[in-house]
Amino acid sequence: MSGLFSIKNRLWLLVLLVVSSGLVPVRAQEVVDYWPEAEWRVSTPEEQGLNSAVLAEMIAAIQRDAWPVHSVTVIRNGYQVLDVYFHPYSAQVPHAMWSVTKSITSSLVGIAIAQGKIKSVDQPVLDFFPEYDPADLDPNFQKLQLKHLLTMTSGLDCADDGASAGWANSSNWVQFVLTHPTSAEPPAEFAYCNQASHLLAAIVERAAGTPTLEFARQNFFEPLGITQYSWDTDPQGTAVGAWGLQLTPQDMAKIGYLYLHGGQWNGQTIVPESWVTAATSLQSQKEDGSRYGYQWWVNPDEGYFAAHGYRGQMIGVVPEKNLLVIVTGALADDQSPDDLLRKYVLPAIQTDDALPPNTEATTRLTSAVAAAAHPAPTQLPLLPPIAQKISGKTFPVIQNIGLFDALIPHFTAASATATFTFIIGSDTVDLTVGLDGVYAINETQVPLALRASWK
């Protein structure tokens, strides 16, 4: 794992538009002669009809308002026109997807249906778990179908449904869900539910007869040329259907490009076009008006659909504009990556043709991207006397509180960094932190004992 900040965080602590409406054309019918199997082709924003000055202002606004955005990638017409990373994040470091994972899980369901391993979205969930006697379960499980899981209308008891909830701390997640009472008969009112997404991953595994992660590798990641990823699993080894996937922003964009083109990739059908259409069309709706497909959020009034994850992860697809917007971050609840799409990226589009070159604006944008990746350090303040007193000393941690057993800080007056040595059993982890306002980056293997304590 690389990147101090990601480690430090752990330590402390349409087709979008309903195609049936005819409002958005399906770009899958286009003849596409370019697929970003190795890397994205690059152009200036103006060459793809965008104003560089508006994108530069977006970067300035992110920094001015101290939004914890980690990266923004904008791709139009298959060309990368913006790829900005805010230090210490970079293109090479996979990022936690959180609930963007759900959209990939949905894709695997569509693939399994196309392969005949799952009959349809109408198939009963209990078909895949014959070891459970329906007479012993809540009667509502006999009415539960895959489409109810996909559309968050399952009726499962999804209160306190996060990663720290009881079901996710049990020894068998699927068993926990299937043997506990539901809250309503399906199809129920929309209720966002991690348990529903995880059942989908378990169903793919049962139907395919192979681990979900291996099914994903063979049928989804490998055909797209995605090799740099990881995916957390439950105690039985099933990939977590609701979260746990890590991808680079460049590979997130590949998934967006796949969906932009109706599930087609370089002459091959990866996800059936019919599934892409259904998954990104309105299937259910939250009480607040938010709209949902099959584990994708849809915005038919604004012409885009998106895979969304906790704290600002987004794969945004705007078919009519031939546009992808990829965001990673650690946003607060009142901050949304959709705001970047709506307030800056879409307004930056001025034409479907090329704009005249704008040297001043493109230079400003290039400088803003470079400054985000390499921020200037602030003047290093004088270290307080206590820093020298504690430097190099070992500080034991009260047993059984978790994380680590002892801590050794190291301060050097002439250095703009400090190093903290964490002792975990017989293992040690050295983490360097910046003292001058710039995050330090660490390359380190974190011991399994410590990683286990982060979950």
N, C-alpha and C positions, 0 to 999 in steps of 0.2 A: 504494500500500500504506500502511495507517495502523497506528499502534500501535508505540511505540518498542520494546516488549519483543520483539515478533515480529521486528522488523528486527534488534535487537541479537542475538537468538539466532542469526540467520543470519550476522550479521557474525562472531560468535565461534562460531567453530567451526572352521390356524395355522394364521397360525395356527401358533402355536408348537408347540403340542402336536400331535403327529401327529394330524391331524383324524380320521384313520381310527380312532384309539383312542377317539374320542368324548368325550375328557376336557374339551375346551374348545370352547364354542360359537363359531361363526363370526359375527362381528358384521356381516359384509357384508350380512346379511339384514335388518338394522334399517332403519327409515325414518329417514334423517338429513336434517334441515332446515337444517343449518349447515355451511358449509365456510369455512375461514380463508383466503380468497383474498387479502385485503388485510392483515388482522391477526387475532390471536386474541382472542376474547372473554375477559373476565377476571372472576374471582369470588374470594371468600375461600376458603381451604381448607375451612373448616367447611361452607360451602354445598355442597361436593362430597364431604362425608363424611370429610375429613382433619383431623387435629389440628395446628393451626398451631405449637403448642409443640414438636412433634417435628421439624418442618421447621426451626424456629429453632435447635434443638439441632444439627441437621445442619450448618448454617452455622457455628455456634460450634465444632463439632468439626473442620471443615475448617480453620478459622483456628488453633485451638489446636494441632492436630497438624501445622500448616504443610504441608498437602497442596496441591500446585500445581494446584488446580482453577481453571479459567477461567470456567466458567458451569455452572449447573444450571437446567433448565427442567422443570417438572412440569405435565402437562396431564391433567385427568380429565374425562370426559364432554364433551370438546370445550372445556372452560374452562381457561384458564391460571391455576393457583393459586400458582405460584412461578416467578419469572424473575429469578434472581440472577446478577450479573456481578461478578467480582472484578477491581478496578482493576489494569491499565489496559484490560481487555477490556470490550466493550460489545455491545449487540444489533446495532449497525450494521456491525461488523467481521467479514467472513468469516473462518472458521477452517479451518486445514488438517484435512482429514478422515482422512488416511492411509488405512487399510484399510477404513474405512466406504465408500470408493470402490468396493470389490469388490461390495458389496450393490447399488449403483446399476448397476454393470456387469451383474450378474445380472438386474436388472429389464429392462435393454435386450435381453438375450437372450430373455427371456420375451415381450417385446413383438414382437421380430422373428419369433419362432415364430408368434405369433398372427396376424401379417400375412402369413404364408406365405413369408417370406424365408428362414427356416431350417425344415427339415422337422420336426425333433424333437431332443430331447437325445441320441438314439441316432445322429444323423448323424455320419459320420466327419469328423474335423478336417481331414484332407487334401483333402476335397471343396472346401474354401475356398482352397486354395493349389495350384492345378493346375500352377503353374510349377515345382514341385518333383517330381522323378521319385522315386517311392517306392523304386526300386531303389538310389538313392543315399543313402537315409536309414536310420537305425536301424530295423530291422524292427518294433519296438514302435509306431512311429508309424502303421502300417497298422491297428493295433487301437485306436488312441486315438479316443475319441468325446467329444462335448461334455459328456456327463454326468460323464466322468472329470475334466474340467477344473473343472466346477462343484462337484464334491464333494471336490476335493483328493485324488483317487485316480489321478492322471494317470501316475505313474511317471516323470515328468520328473526330471532331476537338479537338485534344488532346494537343494542345499547352498550356503551363502554366497549367499543369494538376495535380499539387500536392495538398496536403491537404489544402493549403491556396488559391487555385484557386477559381474562381467565382462560379463554379458549386457546390463546396463543402462548400461554404458559403451561398448558397441559402436556401430558406425555404423548397424546394422540389427538391432533387437532381435528381431523375429520370425524373421529369417533365422538369427540366432545360436541361438535355441531349437530351431528345426527341424533344424538341421544338426549339432547336438551329440548325443552318445549319451545315452540315457535311463538311469535307474538300475533300472527294473523294468518288467515287463509290466503294462499296465492291464487290469482295475482293480487297483491296487496298494494297499499300506497307506497310510493317511492321511498326507500330508506337505504341510503348509502351503506354498503355492507361488505367489509373485508372478508367475512366468512363466506359469502356467496362467491367471491372471486377465487378464494382458495379451493372451494369445492369444484370449481371449473377446472383448475389445474389438476386436481386429483382425478377428475373424470377423464381428462385427456390422457393421463397416465394409465388409467384402467382400460380405456378404449384402445389405446395404441399398443398396450402390452410392453411398453418401454418407459423409462423414467421421463418425466415431462421435459427436463433439461436436455436430454438426449434427443427427444422428439423435436424440440425447438432448434437444436443445433443442426440436425439433418434437414429439416424442412423450412427453416426460417432464417437463422443466423448465417449458416454456411452459404446458401444461395445468394445472400446479399453481400457476401464478403466481410461479414462482421465476425471478428475473431477475438477482439479485446472486450470481454464481458465476464461478469460473474453473476450468480443468482443464488440467494439464500434458500435454504430448504427447511422443511419442518422436521420433527424428530424421526419421521419415517423416510426421509430423504426426498420427499416431493417438493419441487420448486414452489415457493410461496406465490400463490396466484395473485395476491393483492399488492405485494411490495417485494423489495429485496433484490431487484435487478440493478446492475450498474452498467452503464454504457458511456462512451464518449459522445460529446455533442455531434461530432461528424457522423457517427453511426446512428444517432437519433434522427439526423436529417435523412439518412438512407431510408428509414422506416417511413418518414413523411413522404419522401419521393415515391416509395412503393405505393402508398395509399393515394397520392396525387394521380398516379397512373393506373388506378383501378386494380391494384394487386399484381400488375405485370412487371417483370424485371428482365430486361434483355432477352425478350422473346419467350420467356418462361412465365407461367402462371404460378406465383408463390401463394397468394391468397386469392380465392375466387372473386371475380368482379362482383358477383351477386352478393357475396359476403361483405365486401367493402361498402357497397351501396346500403345494405341493411344496417351494418354496424355504425355507419355515419349518418343515418337518417333518424328522425325523431321516432323513438320507441316508447319513452316514458318521460315523466316530467316531475321535477321537485315542486314542492308547495310554493317556493319563491319564484317559480317560472323558469328555472334552469332546465335545460333539455338534455336528454340522454339517449344514446343509441344502444349498441352492444358494447359497453365498457369504454365508449368514447363520448365525450361531451360535444354536443352539436349546437350551432348558432345559426340557424337558417336565415334569420333576419339580417345577419351581418355577413353571411356568405362564407363562413369557415367552420371547421370542426377541429377538435384538439384532443390530444392525450394530455391529461393534467396529473401532476403529482404534488404532494405536500411540499410546501415552502417554495413554490414557484417553478417547478419543472414543467416544461411544456414542449410538445411537438404540435405546432399550429400549422394547419393546411388550408390555404385559400385557393380553391380550384379555379375560380374565375380569373384570378390574377396570376395563376401559375406560380404561386408563392409559398415558401416555407419559412416559418419563423421558429427557431429553436432557442429555448431559454433554460438555463439552469441557475439555481440560486439557493438562498436561505431566507426567503421573504417572510415578512410578518403576515398575520391574518388579514390585515387591511391593505396589503399590497398584492397586486396580481400581475403576472406576465402578460395577461390580455391587455392591460393598459399600455404596455410598450407597443403591442401590435396595433391597437386602435389609435393611440395618440401620436405615434411616430412612424411606424413602418408603412401602414396603409396610406397616411397622408404624404409620405415621401414618394409614393408612386404617382407620377404625373402623366404617363402615357404608356401605351403598350409597345411603342416604338422606342428607338434610342433618342436620348436627349443630346444636345450639343455638349462637347466636353466642358467641364467646369474645373479648371486647374486649381483655383483657389479653394473651392469646397472639397475636392478630393484630397488636397494636401492637408487641409484641416482635419478631415476624417482619418487619414493615415496617421497623422500625429496623435490624434486622440486614442487610436487603437494601440499605438506603441506606448503611450504614456500609461494606459491602463495596465498593460502587461509588465511595465517596468517603472513603477512609481518612484519618485524622487524621495530619498530619505530625509527625515527631519533632523535637526541638530540633536546629537546624543546628549541627554542631560547627564549631569554628574551623578554617579551612583551614590546612594546614601551610605553612611558608615555601616549600617546593618548588613549591606550586601557583602562586604568583606568579612564580617564576623561569621556569617553563615556559609560562605562559599567553601565547598569541599566537605562540609559536614554531613553526616548521615542522620536523617530524621525518620525514625520508625513511625509506622502508621498503626493505629489500634487495630488489632486483629479482628477479622470477620466483618469489616466494613466494606470489603470488596475493592476492586480496581488494582491496588498494588500494596506491597508490604513496607516499602521504605522509599524515601526521596532524597536525592543528593543534588543540590543546586551548585552550579559553577558560574561565577561571575568574573569577567576580566575587564578591568577599567578601560583598556584601550580598544576593546571590541564593541561592535554595535549589536552583539548578540549575547545570549546567555544559554547555557545548556543545562537541562534537568535530566538526571538519570533516575529512571523509575525501576525499582527492583521488584520483580514478580517471581517469587520462589527462587529458583536457581538461574532465572533469566534476567536480563537487564535490557532496557530500551533507553537510548539517548535521544532526546528531542531538543532541538535548538529553536529558540524563539528570538524574534527581532526586538531590539530595544529602541529602535530609531523610527518607529512608525511603519516599517515594512516587514511583512510576514516573512519568516525564514521558511525554507523548504527542506524537508527531510526525506531521505530515502531509507526506509527501515523495514525490517520484518517484525511485525508485532506478534509476540508469542500467543499461542492458542489460548492459554489460560486467561490472558488479558482480553482477547477478542471475545471470549465467551461471556465475560462480565459486562460487555457492552450491550448485549441483546436485551 
